[in-house]
Amino acid sequence: MDTAFDAVTVGRHTLRNRVVMAPMTRSRAHGPGAVPTELMATYYAQRAGAGLIVTEGVQPSAVGQGYLNTPGLHTAEQVAGWRRVTDAVHERGGVIFAQLMHVGRIAHPDNTAHGSAPVGASAVPAAGTIVTPTGPQEFPTPQPLDAEGVRATVADFVAAARNAVDAGFDGVELHGANGYLLHQFLSTNANRRDDEYGGDPTGRIRLVVEVVAAVAEAIGADRVGLRISPANPYNDIAEDDHRETYLALVDALNPLGLAYLHVAEGADTEFTPVLRERWAGALMLNPYTPGAWTGPEALKLVERGDADLVSYGALFLANPDLPRRLAGGGPFNTPDYTTAYGGGHEGYTDYPALPDQG
Ligand SMILES: Cc1cc2nc3c(=O)[nH]c(=O)nc-3n(C[C@H](O)[C@H](O)[C@H](O)COP(=O)(O)O)c2cc1C
């Protein structure tokens, strides 16, 4: 029987264990230019004991930013900033992928340097509000991507993936989950297009397939992962036919030979084994745990063969040495969500590791 603490080969890399640090936006790229900082290098290096670190969502283009102080991967300064992060993680023997996250309509012009309207699949705003420097404001109506905009978006993902490699990342995870741009295209409420990128599942998966295929072609499929979250309504997403849509998606992606599929599981937990069966490659699972964070019991997913890797968000935020703590049965620091986004060292790099035992 495999355990979560056994090494595993995923795509191009051999990981020392199967405990993954899930992507978490921390909004600490303060200062002009959305450049990763030295403090971010410290934070990720502290967590290098993960089998794989997936970074916070990183915008592949200026228009792909939605939240305050999130880092990018579209300028030379950002590449240089990330190089400090990847060097620090590699010095500790870690493996690190950048999560490329284009937010689409989950944005506000007050949060970005360019200050222009967000883009989306269709002119349908998300219900709800987003935090801005002057407080929460309603989501604006996005500008629908035209044919040229779609092409430019694919090209931006490719350029950012190449930048990730230049910055020393071991690969990229494409963010197709949680209501951001790629998920907006997959959905039946944010995507009302009548061109080849909308309509039935074949149309709605098209942008995701094009982005994944183009990035895989550019840097090698064996260092590209995709994150999806079927049946997750977060960020005002509705999916009337999620099973049909995601099965069409995995069928289209299987021939590419990606490093992994990362499933942020939604309420339809019975769909996960169906996806597992249909997906030809490695499956990383972030299990559905409403009202709680993923805990030690998730290690059984690997032991039972329900997943190849398991990803931890909140517990990794609060426990820099999480794999070691899981292996020893705890104890665990408690995550403090009040310091999750923005700020500095506090609630970021000051969670203690367990003392070394002789
Ligand atoms: C502070 C915070 C920021 C997050 N940011 C992202 C993100 O940038 N990209 C993403 O795909 N998921 C993001 N998530 C979701 C996590 O990756 C994970 O799916 C979620 O926390 C549930 O897992 P858990 O119970 O282990 O925390 C975030 C979660 C938290 C707590």
The ligand as an SDF file (V2000), in Angstrom:
LIG
                    3D

 31 33  0  0  0  0  0  0  0  0999 V2000
   -6.2010   32.1720    2.3000 C   0  0  0  0  0  0  0  0  0  0  0  0
   -6.6280   31.2910    1.1570 C   0  0  0  0  0  0  0  0  0  0  0  0
   -6.3290   31.6720   -0.1370 C   0  0  0  0  0  0  0  0  0  0  0  0
   -6.6750   30.8400   -1.2340 C   0  0  0  0  0  0  0  0  0  0  0  0
   -6.2820   31.2030   -2.5040 N   0  0  0  0  0  0  0  0  0  0  0  0
   -6.4270   30.3140   -3.5220 C   0  0  0  0  0  0  0  0  0  0  0  0
   -5.8210   30.5600   -4.7930 C   0  0  0  0  0  0  0  0  0  0  0  0
   -5.1170   31.5630   -5.0260 O   0  0  0  0  0  0  0  0  0  0  0  0
   -6.0030   29.6280   -5.7680 N   0  0  0  0  0  0  0  0  0  0  0  0
   -6.7540   28.4950   -5.5630 C   0  0  0  0  0  0  0  0  0  0  0  0
   -6.8930   27.6760   -6.4830 O   0  0  0  0  0  0  0  0  0  0  0  0
   -7.3230   28.2360   -4.3640 N   0  0  0  0  0  0  0  0  0  0  0  0
   -7.1500   29.0900   -3.3420 C   0  0  0  0  0  0  0  0  0  0  0  0
   -7.6490   28.7830   -2.0890 N   0  0  0  0  0  0  0  0  0  0  0  0
   -8.3460   27.4900   -1.8720 C   0  0  0  0  0  0  0  0  0  0  0  0
   -7.3650   26.4300   -1.3320 C   0  0  0  0  0  0  0  0  0  0  0  0
   -6.4150   26.0540   -2.3200 O   0  0  0  0  0  0  0  0  0  0  0  0
   -8.1220   25.1710   -0.8590 C   0  0  0  0  0  0  0  0  0  0  0  0
   -8.8170   24.6190   -1.9610 O   0  0  0  0  0  0  0  0  0  0  0  0
   -9.1060   25.4830    0.2550 C   0  0  0  0  0  0  0  0  0  0  0  0
   -8.4800   26.2310    1.2770 O   0  0  0  0  0  0  0  0  0  0  0  0
   -9.7100   24.2130    0.8590 C   0  0  0  0  0  0  0  0  0  0  0  0
   -8.6740   23.3680    1.3480 O   0  0  0  0  0  0  0  0  0  0  0  0
   -8.3290   23.2770    2.9360 P   0  0  0  0  0  0  0  0  0  0  0  0
   -9.5800   22.7690    3.6190 O   0  0  0  0  0  0  0  0  0  0  0  0
   -7.2010   22.3410    3.0230 O   0  0  0  0  0  0  0  0  0  0  0  0
   -7.9820   24.6720    3.3900 O   0  0  0  0  0  0  0  0  0  0  0  0
   -7.3580   29.6090   -0.9980 C   0  0  0  0  0  0  0  0  0  0  0  0
   -7.6700   29.2560    0.3210 C   0  0  0  0  0  0  0  0  0  0  0  0
   -7.2970   30.0500    1.3860 C   0  0  0  0  0  0  0  0  0  0  0  0
   -7.5950   29.5870    2.7890 C   0  0  0  0  0  0  0  0  0  0  0  0
  1  2  1  0
  2  3  1  0
  2 30  2  0
  3  4  2  0
  4  5  1  0
  4 28  1  0
  5  6  2  0
  6  7  1  0
  6 13  1  0
  7  8  2  0
  7  9  1  0
  9 10  1  0
 10 11  2  0
 10 12  1  0
 12 13  2  0
 13 14  1  0
 14 15  1  0
 14 28  1  0
 15 16  1  0
 16 17  1  0
 16 18  1  0
 18 19  1  0
 18 20  1  0
 20 21  1  0
 20 22  1  0
 22 23  1  0
 23 24  1  0
 24 25  2  0
 24 26  1  0
 24 27  1  0
 28 29  2  0
 29 30  1  0
 30 31  1  0
M  END
$$$$
